[in-house]
């Protein structure tokens, strides 16, 4: 009997050692993977509108690749000094002639185009980083352009959208495709606008008759950065009203505590 107990104890010890060794090997690799991805994700998407997640967005989030040292350095520069600081590197050919992959160069170019003012766009027209299609206009509604007091510079965004429109490069809606299949529902620039609560940009889109989406913009706003009664009432005047998803959003206990005025208003209007 003592021999059996000793044998059992020995087997248990070996199994414990194997599990411990496995954990020791896995954790560092996971930490290394997270570190490599974090720089790319923070650089590529420093801020996002709280709009409906599209199939392409969800897919891209699931795919991550390690950045080259050169790309990481440029993203770090953009993080510290803004994407406008990369314009000179495009003008000199430093980025075009770098050891980055074509995919990395394209991504940095797109992010730069979507996060700089019209003045920088004009400079980039003489480089290999130019606006090729409406994708850049769709990406240009973000919080990258700031006023001196730290707010999103709506005037700068409007100027940029107007400039792109003048050059037939403004796209206000897009049909997402994935795996060769086309989705019937389109994603609208309005989603990002209401997600960031950019009322002036919203009015600009209305003024140029940008088509309103069929899906409920009210929900994009409720999930956004700064939901408020002013934008809610504006959306209601356009025919959007609270639906089951809206009620699901505002009935969350934490949401009720943070936005009691919205909770009370929408519950009363229903």
N, C-alpha and C positions, 0 to 999 in steps of 0.2 A: 504493500500500500504506500509506504513512504516513497518508493521508487516511482510509482505512478504519479504522485503529487509533484515530485521533483520534475518529472518529464513534462507534466502539464504546465508547470511554472516556467520551464525553459522555453516551451513552445510559445507561451503567452509573451514572454520577454522578447523573443525573436520577432513575433508579429508586431509588437509595439515598436520595436526598432525600425522595422520596415516602413510602418506607417509614418513614423517621425521623419525618417530619411526622405520619404516621398514628399512630405509637406515642406521640408527644408528645400528640396529641389524646385518645387512648384512655386512657392511664394516669391522668390527672387525673380523668376521669369515673368510672373504676372505683374510684379511691380515694375519691371523693366519695360514691359509692353505698355502699361498705363502711362509711364513717363514719356515714352516715344510718341504715343498718340496724343497726349495732352497738348503738346506744343502745336501740333497741326490743327487740332480742333479749336483751340483758343484763337489761333491766328486766322483760320478760315472762317470761323463763325463767332466773332467776339460778342455779337448780340443778335438775337433773332426775334422776329415778331411772333407773338403768341397767336398764330393763326392755325387753321386746320393743317395737320401734317399731311403732306402729299406722299404718294407711294414712292416717288423718286427720293424725297427727303429721307424717308424711313430707311430706304435701301442704302443710301450713301452713308448713313450713320452706322450701319452695320459693317461697313467695309472700312478698314483702316490700314494704312501702309506707313512704314517708317520713313520719315523725312530725311533727305540728305542734309549734311552739315551746312551746305550753302543755303539751302532753302530755309533751314531753321534760323540761320543768321539774318536772312532778310525778313522773316516773320518777326524776329526779335526787334529788329530795327523799326519795323512798322508799328509794333506794339509800343515802343518807347517814344518814337518821334512822329508817328502817323504815316499813312500810306503815301502821302504827298512826298515824303522824303525818299521814296523809291523812284520817283520820276526821273531824277538825274541818272540813276543806274540804267534805266531803260534808254535814255537819250545817248549815253556813252557806249551802249552796247554791252555793258558789263553783265547784264542778266541774260541777254541773248547768247553771249559767248561763254557763259558759265558752264559748269559741269552738271547742272541740274537736268533732270529728265524733262522731256517736252511737256509731260503732264504737269510737272511742278511749275514750269515757266508759265504755262497757260493759266493755272490756278492763281498764281501770284498776279498775273496780268489782269485777270477778271476781277479779283478783289481790289486791286489798285484802281481800276476804272470805275468800280462801283462805290468807292469811298473817297474820291477826290472831287474838287470843285470843277466848274467848267473851264477855268483857266488852265488847270492841269490836263484836262481832257484835250484841249487844243494843243498843248505841248506834246502829248502822247500821240497825236495824229501823225507826227513826223518820225515815229519809231515803229518797231515791230509789234508794239502793244497798242492796238487800235480797237475801237468799237466795231464789231463785225455784224452784230445782229441785235435784236430786241432783248436778248437775255440780260445785257448790262442794265438796261432801264428797269427791268424787273428786279434786279438785285440792288438797285440804287436807293430804294427806300429802306434805310437802316438808321442806326444811331451813330454812324461814323462821323458825320459832319455836325459840329457843335458851335453854338454861339458862345461868346465870351463868358456868359454866366453858366455854361455847362448844359444848356438845354439843346435838344435836337434843332438844328438850323433848318427850319421849314422853308425859308426863303431860298436857301441854297439848293435844297432838293427840288423846289419848283423850277428854279432857273435851269437846273440840270435836265429835268424832264422836258421842259420847253425846248431846250437846245437839242436834245435827242429827237424830239418830235419834229423840229424844223429840218432835221437831217433824215427824216423817215426811219428813225431807229427807236421809236417809242413803242413798246409793247405793254399793253395794260392787262392782258389775260393770256393764259397759256394752257394748252391741253397736255397733261402729263402722259408720258408713254413709258412703259417698263416692259422688258422682255418682248418687245415688238408689239405689244398690245396697247391700243389707244383707249384711254379712259374718257368716258362721255362727259364727266364733270370737269369744268375748267377751273383753274386757279386764277384769282384776280389780284391785281396790284392793290385793290381796295382792302384786301385782307391784311396786308402789312400796314397799310395806312391807318386802319382803325385799331390794329393791334398796338401800334405805337401812339395812338390818339393824336394823329397829325391832322387837326381840323382844317388848317389852311391848305394842306396838300389835298385833302379830301375835296374841298371846295374847288380846287383847281381841276381835279379830274372830272368833277361834275360839269365845270365850265367848258371843257373840251369834249363833252358828251362821251366820255369813256363809259362803255357799257357796264351796268351794274350786274353783279353775279346773281344767279338764281338761288344759290344757297344762302343761308341766313348769316349775314354779316354781323348781326347783333351778337352772335355767339363768339365770333372772332374778337369782338371788342370786349366782351365780358371776360374772356381769357387773357386779355392783353395787359400791357404794362400799367395803364392808368385808366381803368374803366370809370366812367362818370356819367351823370345824368344828361349833360349837355349833348354828348355824342349819341347817347341812347335815344334821346328825343329826336335828334336829327335823323337817325336811322328809322325811327318809327314814322316820321313824316314821309319817308321814301317807301314805306310799305312793309318794312321789316318789323316783326313782332316776336314776342317771347314764345318759344315752343317748348317741347319737352326737354330738349337739350339745355335750353336757357335755364329752365327751372332746376334741372339737375346741377348745373353749375352754381347757381346762387343759393341752393338749399344746402350746400356744403357748410358745415358748422363754422369752419375757419373763415370761409368767404363771408358768411353773415356777420361775423365779428369784425372783419376788416372793412366791409362795405355795407353797413346796415341801411344806408339811404337807398342803395340800389336794390337790396333785397326787399325792402318795404315798398318801394315804388313799383317794381315789376310784379310783386305779388298782388298789389292793389289793382294794377292795371289789368290783371288777369281775372 
